[in-house]
Amino acid sequence: MTPSETELMLKGYGLTTAEFFYHMPDYTHVLNSYIWQEYDLAPDHPKLFEFVEFWQKEIDGPLHSVRFSHRKLIGAGEWQNQVGEFTLH
């Protein structure tokens, strides 16, 4: 079973956004870009590097450069489990 986004964030994952610049296969002097987002662990970024390896093996357009940022959206100390129900009217 795949963990939810909230479970990943509580385990320390953050949102990694990467912009890949690559050469077009038929027009090698033309650069194009591709945006990729995934929940990943900093500072090692295993999912990002896994995707880069996939790109190098499977995609025809050779990479020129990769630019990325990482942001933790929630920390374990920021999350509180609340149990209760309030009835209005």
C-alpha positions as CSV (number, residue, x, y, z in Angstrom):
1,M,0.0,0.0,0.0
2,T,1.3,3.4,-1.0
3,P,1.6,5.9,2.0
4,S,-0.4,9.1,1.7
5,E,1.2,12.5,1.2
6,T,0.5,13.4,4.9
7,E,2.3,10.2,6.1
8,L,5.3,10.9,3.8
9,M,5.5,14.5,5.2
10,L,5.4,13.2,8.8
11,K,8.3,10.8,7.9
12,G,10.4,13.8,6.8
13,Y,9.7,13.9,3.1
14,G,9.4,17.2,1.4
15,L,8.3,18.3,-2.1
16,T,11.1,18.3,-4.6
17,T,10.6,20.2,-7.8
18,A,13.2,19.8,-10.6
19,E,13.5,21.5,-14.0
20,F,15.3,19.4,-16.5
21,F,16.9,21.1,-19.5
22,Y,17.6,18.7,-22.3
23,H,18.7,18.8,-26.0
24,M,16.0,17.9,-28.5
25,P,16.8,14.6,-30.1
26,D,16.3,15.9,-33.7
27,Y,17.6,19.4,-33.1
28,T,20.6,19.1,-30.9
29,H,21.2,22.9,-30.6
30,V,17.7,23.4,-29.2
31,L,17.0,23.2,-25.5
32,N,13.7,22.2,-24.0
33,S,12.6,21.9,-20.4
34,Y,10.6,19.4,-18.4
35,I,9.2,19.9,-14.8
36,W,9.2,17.0,-12.4
37,Q,7.7,16.9,-8.8
38,E,7.9,14.2,-6.2
39,Y,8.0,13.8,-2.4
40,D,11.7,13.0,-1.6
41,L,14.1,13.0,1.3
42,A,16.8,15.7,1.5
43,P,19.8,15.9,1.4
44,D,20.3,12.6,-0.6
45,H,17.3,12.9,-2.9
46,P,17.1,9.2,-3.9
47,K,13.9,9.6,-6.0
48,L,15.4,12.5,-8.0
49,F,18.6,10.7,-8.7
50,E,16.6,7.6,-9.7
51,F,14.7,9.7,-12.2
52,V,17.9,11.2,-13.6
53,E,19.3,7.6,-14.1
54,F,16.0,6.6,-15.8
55,W,16.3,9.7,-18.1
56,Q,19.8,8.9,-19.1
57,K,19.0,5.2,-19.9
58,E,15.5,5.6,-21.5
59,I,15.0,9.1,-22.9
60,D,16.6,10.1,-26.3
61,G,17.1,13.8,-25.4
62,P,20.5,14.1,-23.6
63,L,20.4,16.2,-20.4
64,H,22.0,19.6,-20.4
65,S,21.4,20.6,-16.8
66,V,19.0,20.1,-13.8
67,R,17.8,22.7,-11.4
68,F,15.9,21.7,-8.3
69,S,14.5,22.9,-5.0
70,H,13.2,21.1,-2.0
71,R,10.7,22.3,0.6
72,K,9.5,20.5,3.7
73,L,5.8,21.3,3.9
74,I,5.1,19.9,7.4
75,G,7.2,18.7,10.3
76,A,6.4,16.1,13.0
77,G,6.2,18.9,15.6
78,E,3.7,20.8,13.6
79,W,1.1,18.0,13.5
80,Q,-1.4,17.3,16.2
81,N,-4.0,14.5,16.1
82,Q,-7.3,16.0,17.2
83,V,-10.2,13.8,18.2
84,G,-13.6,15.3,18.8
85,E,-16.8,16.5,17.2
86,F,-18.7,19.7,17.6
87,T,-22.3,20.0,16.7
88,L,-23.7,23.4,15.8
89,H,-27.5,24.0,15.9
